[in-house]
Amino acid sequence: MAERPRTYTAEGVILRRRNIGEADSIFTVYSDREGKFDAVARGVRKTRSKMRGHLEPLTRSRFLIAKGRSLDVFAQAETVHHYRAVREDLDRAATAVYCAELVDRFTAERAPQEGLYSLLLGILDALEDGCGITVARYFEVQLLALSGYDLALDACALCTTPLAAEDTLLSPSAGGLVCRLCRPQAEGGRILGVRAVKVLRYARRATLDAFAALNLDPDLDAELRTALALVIRHTLERDLAATRFLEDVRRLPGPHPAPSPDGRVE
Ligand SMILES: [Zn+2]
């Protein structure tokens, strides 16, 4: 049997860093082919480290990585884009960090999601080119869709009746917009004004460039930001609950019981 290669290459964006020991750091990367992964950079906090500048959070870099027993190790790193303009502007830097954090929280290790890497690069490039920070709304809507939580925006999430362009409830638990008749069945959410409804639909189908050209006014952006934050929190909590459930099952002794369709263990 052929021996498995000991190194691999990847291109990705550094999502976050945590320091270990005297001079090492572990970096979480989202990459095109590998998806999310962690690797350690030895001695990267020493001033003479050659890799230091290529491994800063939000940097897009190419890596050569050596497989380790527990953690992979960066052997080489080379910057593709440093996103200097993003770093030098507080609002844009905060928006980029927020998007990187969402990628981290919505992904599992070594499970690349189709389209997500180019969405992340698209948002970083847009911010670098001076687009307004309201492009984060586009990122949220597209990230939800790529992660399997595509919001129902044209038809009621509960009864599938086509929706008119009017003030409409966005319900996190229903997974999208909900018609007036179904409102009592939707557990919570926020009523969006008709302009916000139209922008949400546009965010779902437009290109990033087209959406960036909208340049949302601050009130409209705040309305959407608040509503989408509810959806994101609901989605992540449900995911966390599912993860905890799986971990509980793994801890059970003996043969693992299969979960019943409603998620309970018999
Ligand atoms: Zn309905």
Boltz pocket constraint, residues with backbone or C-beta under 6 A from the ligand:
constraints:
  - pocket:
      binder: B
      contacts: [[A, 156], [A, 157], [A, 158], [A, 159], [A, 160], [A, 161], [A, 178], [A, 179], [A, 180], [A, 181], [A, 182]]
      max_distance: 6.0
